[in-house]
Amino acid sequence: MHAFQFQTTPNVLSEVGSTAKIGEIMAKQGCKKVAFVTDKIILELGLAAAALDSLKAAGIDAHIIDDVVPDPPESMVLTAVEEAKAAGVDGVCSVGGGSSLDTAKLIAVLMNSDQPIGEMYGVGLVTGGRLPLVLAPTTAGTGSEVTPISIVTTGTNEKKGVVSPQLLPDWAILDAELTVGLPPAVTAATGIDAMVHAIEAYTSAHKKNILSDTLARQALELLGANIETACSDGKNREARSAMLLGSMLAGMAFANAPVAAVHALAYPLGGHFHVPHGLSNALVLPHVLEFNMPSAEGLYAEIGPLIFPELAGKSDSEIGQGMIDGFKSLGPKLGMQSTLAEVGVNHNQLPMLAEDAMKQTRLLVNNPREMTYDAALAIYTAALN
């Protein structure tokens, strides 16, 4: 058995209504005033109310930072850090989607360090520690609550990642109540995003190990069995809890066995066209699976039936093709767009996307089959219509 290293969030609380315990958790870490990172929609919907009430009950002041936007720009992150410093916070909490959680992680690190954010982009480059950090996701998709990763959009519309163990929070709070009533399109896109995390972790060319494999397989079973119910019956708390748990397990998997070409090709769609990250992944997923088949067919055969049970008992090649076909039909079945053209991309922009995708070397090195510019351009072309 080959040697491996595995790191994850040290504490997980999975319980409906558990955001009401955030104040107590942060008080035990000695916090008196926390930066509460979220977005305006979360506040308007009342999804942050239980957490904010619990902080107040615990005697903790909350400095609310609610201007987080999808694909958080570096400038927004730095402004939030300055706000938090001026407010004198001693901890960070976030109730929100992946962008809010990623922003909170960076605030917790940057508050505690003089290191410029530009020196943090890459793997293992953060030099300082961080403030106490508690994260509660409102979507079952990114797994950000258990990953040492934050994704930032730079001034050139390029997505860059900070990857360092300091970004792992002290606590991940899984409260399915936060995801009840999430629109079907968001539920679908974030759910497929979580599936991509598990698939790419399972087929990663680097750092794949028995723990990440086990987590990825369990994640795919939960996600595959519950995504249609969660989309069609948004108040089904059992399905919502299963999706949230599946997303977290997939996050634990890919935090240790990194993602690859699906994400590399999805990032430029978010950077240039502001396509939501989960939808970006879904649009390129079947085409990347098809490209990877010569190198990953056997691995796809192991996980395909976990997502699409009807594939059980078929040959490896049939399962691989079944996965490709299954994902091509799953998105539209769940009410999602299925082509790049539908999100505003035209043929003339594909070379730009392919060039940007090839800059994602941190991700492409993990792909089971070597990705080239020509291959990326062909995948975007196949995904266009």
Summary of the structure (lengths in Angstrom):
residues: 385
radius of gyration: 19.7
end to end distance: 44.4
largest distance: 61.1
contacts: 1477
relative contact order: 0.11
helix: 58%
strand: 11%
